[in-house]
Amino acid sequence: SYTVRTIYGVLGIKIWIFIEGE
């Protein structure tokens, strides 16, 4: 579903930024 993809996309970006922050 589109909503699920959007949520996974946002979480993926947040995790990526968090890892980059490390």
CHARMM-style PDB file with segment names, atoms N, HN, CA, C and O in Angstrom:
ATOM      1  N   SER     1       0.841  -1.200   0.000  1.00  0.00      PROA
ATOM      2  CA  SER     1       0.000   0.000   0.000  1.00  0.00      PROA
ATOM      3  C   SER     1       0.873   1.246   0.000  1.00  0.00      PROA
ATOM      4  O   SER     1       1.997   1.234   0.501  1.00  0.00      PROA
ATOM      5  N   TYR     2       0.348   2.301  -0.559  1.00  0.00      PROA
ATOM      6  HN  TYR     2      -0.566   2.311  -0.966  1.00  0.00      PROA
ATOM      7  CA  TYR     2       1.119   3.545  -0.706  1.00  0.00      PROA
ATOM      8  C   TYR     2       1.519   4.106   0.651  1.00  0.00      PROA
ATOM      9  O   TYR     2       2.644   4.574   0.826  1.00  0.00      PROA
ATOM     10  N   THR     3       0.591   4.059   1.619  1.00  0.00      PROA
ATOM     11  HN  THR     3      -0.322   3.679   1.476  1.00  0.00      PROA
ATOM     12  CA  THR     3       0.881   4.604   2.957  1.00  0.00      PROA
ATOM     13  C   THR     3       2.045   3.863   3.597  1.00  0.00      PROA
ATOM     14  O   THR     3       2.933   4.477   4.187  1.00  0.00      PROA
ATOM     15  N   VAL     4       2.035   2.542   3.477  1.00  0.00      PROA
ATOM     16  HN  VAL     4       1.314   2.043   2.998  1.00  0.00      PROA
ATOM     17  CA  VAL     4       3.111   1.736   4.071  1.00  0.00      PROA
ATOM     18  C   VAL     4       4.446   2.101   3.431  1.00  0.00      PROA
ATOM     19  O   VAL     4       5.456   2.225   4.124  1.00  0.00      PROA
ATOM     20  N   ARG     5       4.451   2.274   2.100  1.00  0.00      PROA
ATOM     21  HN  ARG     5       3.630   2.174   1.538  1.00  0.00      PROA
ATOM     22  CA  ARG     5       5.696   2.624   1.404  1.00  0.00      PROA
ATOM     23  C   ARG     5       6.194   3.973   1.875  1.00  0.00      PROA
ATOM     24  O   ARG     5       7.398   4.171   2.035  1.00  0.00      PROA
ATOM     25  N   THR     6       5.276   4.908   2.100  1.00  0.00      PROA
ATOM     26  HN  THR     6       4.297   4.747   1.971  1.00  0.00      PROA
ATOM     27  CA  THR     6       5.666   6.238   2.562  1.00  0.00      PROA
ATOM     28  C   THR     6       6.286   6.157   3.946  1.00  0.00      PROA
ATOM     29  O   THR     6       7.307   6.792   4.212  1.00  0.00      PROA
ATOM     30  N   ILE     7       5.665   5.370   4.838  1.00  0.00      PROA
ATOM     31  HN  ILE     7       4.836   4.854   4.623  1.00  0.00      PROA
ATOM     32  CA  ILE     7       6.182   5.229   6.204  1.00  0.00      PROA
ATOM     33  C   ILE     7       7.579   4.602   6.162  1.00  0.00      PROA
ATOM     34  O   ILE     7       8.495   5.075   6.835  1.00  0.00      PROA
ATOM     35  N   TYR     8       7.738   3.536   5.370  1.00  0.00      PROA
ATOM     36  HN  TYR     8       6.993   3.152   4.823  1.00  0.00      PROA
ATOM     37  CA  TYR     8       9.043   2.878   5.270  1.00  0.00      PROA
ATOM     38  C   TYR     8      10.068   3.845   4.689  1.00  0.00      PROA
ATOM     39  O   TYR     8      11.232   3.831   5.089  1.00  0.00      PROA
ATOM     40  N   GLY     9       9.645   4.680   3.752  1.00  0.00      PROA
ATOM     41  HN  GLY     9       8.699   4.692   3.427  1.00  0.00      PROA
ATOM     42  CA  GLY     9      10.551   5.660   3.141  1.00  0.00      PROA
ATOM     43  C   GLY     9      11.034   6.665   4.173  1.00  0.00      PROA
ATOM     44  O   GLY     9      12.223   6.980   4.226  1.00  0.00      PROA
ATOM     45  N   VAL    10      10.116   7.174   4.997  1.00  0.00      PROA
ATOM     46  HN  VAL    10       9.151   6.919   4.954  1.00  0.00      PROA
ATOM     47  CA  VAL    10      10.475   8.156   6.024  1.00  0.00      PROA
ATOM     48  C   VAL    10      11.397   7.517   7.053  1.00  0.00      PROA
ATOM     49  O   VAL    10      12.394   8.112   7.459  1.00  0.00      PROA
ATOM     50  N   LEU    11      11.057   6.299   7.470  1.00  0.00      PROA
ATOM     51  HN  LEU    11      10.247   5.815   7.140  1.00  0.00      PROA
ATOM     52  CA  LEU    11      11.886   5.600   8.464  1.00  0.00      PROA
ATOM     53  C   LEU    11      13.269   5.343   7.886  1.00  0.00      PROA
ATOM     54  O   LEU    11      14.274   5.495   8.580  1.00  0.00      PROA
ATOM     55  N   GLY    12      13.321   4.958   6.630  1.00  0.00      PROA
ATOM     56  HN  GLY    12      12.504   4.834   6.066  1.00  0.00      PROA
ATOM     57  CA  GLY    12      14.604   4.684   5.979  1.00  0.00      PROA
ATOM     58  C   GLY    12      15.483   5.924   5.964  1.00  0.00      PROA
ATOM     59  O   GLY    12      16.682   5.842   6.229  1.00  0.00      PROA
ATOM     60  N   ILE    13      14.879   7.095   5.648  1.00  0.00      PROA
ATOM     61  HN  ILE    13      13.905   7.161   5.432  1.00  0.00      PROA
ATOM     62  CA  ILE    13      15.634   8.348   5.614  1.00  0.00      PROA
ATOM     63  C   ILE    13      16.115   8.701   7.015  1.00  0.00      PROA
ATOM     64  O   ILE    13      17.267   9.097   7.191  1.00  0.00      PROA
ATOM     65  N   LYS    14      15.244   8.562   8.016  1.00  0.00      PROA
ATOM     66  HN  LYS    14      14.308   8.240   7.874  1.00  0.00      PROA
ATOM     67  CA  LYS    14      15.621   8.877   9.398  1.00  0.00      PROA
ATOM     68  C   LYS    14      16.769   7.983   9.852  1.00  0.00      PROA
ATOM     69  O   LYS    14      17.726   8.461  10.461  1.00  0.00      PROA
ATOM     70  N   ILE    15      16.676   6.682   9.556  1.00  0.00      PROA
ATOM     71  HN  ILE    15      15.898   6.293   9.062  1.00  0.00      PROA
ATOM     72  CA  ILE    15      17.735   5.743   9.945  1.00  0.00      PROA
ATOM     73  C   ILE    15      19.030   6.106   9.221  1.00  0.00      PROA
ATOM     74  O   ILE    15      20.106   6.071   9.818  1.00  0.00      PROA
ATOM     75  N   TRP    16      18.931   6.457   7.924  1.00  0.00      PROA
ATOM     76  HN  TRP    16      18.058   6.485   7.438  1.00  0.00      PROA
ATOM     77  CA  TRP    16      20.110   6.789   7.138  1.00  0.00      PROA
ATOM     78  C   TRP    16      20.792   8.026   7.722  1.00  0.00      PROA
ATOM     79  O   TRP    16      22.016   8.058   7.852  1.00  0.00      PROA
ATOM     80  N   ILE    17      20.001   9.048   8.075  1.00  0.00      PROA
ATOM     81  HN  ILE    17      19.007   9.022   7.969  1.00  0.00      PROA
ATOM     82  CA  ILE    17      20.551  10.267   8.672  1.00  0.00      PROA
ATOM     83  C   ILE    17      21.180   9.935  10.019  1.00  0.00      PROA
ATOM     84  O   ILE    17      22.238  10.467  10.357  1.00  0.00      PROA
ATOM     85  N   PHE    18      20.534   9.056  10.795  1.00  0.00      PROA
ATOM     86  HN  PHE    18      19.674   8.625  10.521  1.00  0.00      PROA
ATOM     87  CA  PHE    18      21.056   8.673  12.106  1.00  0.00      PROA
ATOM     88  C   PHE    18      22.408   7.982  11.950  1.00  0.00      PROA
ATOM     89  O   PHE    18      23.341   8.258  12.703  1.00  0.00      PROA
ATOM     90  N   ILE    19      22.510   7.084  10.971  1.00  0.00      PROA
ATOM     91  HN  ILE    19      21.752   6.860  10.359  1.00  0.00      PROA
ATOM     92  CA  ILE    19      23.776   6.374  10.734  1.00  0.00      PROA
ATOM     93  C   ILE    19      24.836   7.370  10.266  1.00  0.00      PROA
ATOM     94  O   ILE    19      25.985   7.305  10.704  1.00  0.00      PROA
ATOM     95  N   GLU    20      24.456   8.286   9.382  1.00  0.00      PROA
ATOM     96  HN  GLU    20      23.523   8.339   9.027  1.00  0.00      PROA
ATOM     97  CA  GLU    20      25.398   9.291   8.890  1.00  0.00      PROA
ATOM     98  C   GLU    20      25.864  10.173  10.034  1.00  0.00      PROA
ATOM     99  O   GLU    20      27.000  10.649  10.042  1.00  0.00      PROA
ATOM    100  N   GLY    21      24.969  10.392  11.013  1.00  0.00      PROA
ATOM    101  HN  GLY    21      24.047  10.006  11.007  1.00  0.00      PROA
ATOM    102  CA  GLY    21      25.303  11.222  12.172  1.00  0.00      PROA
ATOM    103  C   GLY    21      26.364  10.560  13.035  1.00  0.00      PROA
ATOM    104  O   GLY    21      27.165  11.232  13.685  1.00  0.00      PROA
ATOM    105  N   GLU    22      26.358   9.224  13.032  1.00  0.00      PROA
ATOM    106  HN  GLU    22      25.708   8.678  12.505  1.00  0.00      PROA
ATOM    107  CA  GLU    22      27.363   8.488  13.807  1.00  0.00      PROA
ATOM    108  C   GLU    22      28.720   8.672  13.152  1.00  0.00      PROA
ATOM    109  OT1 GLU    22      29.718   8.138  13.637  1.00  0.00      PROA
TER     110      GLU     22
END
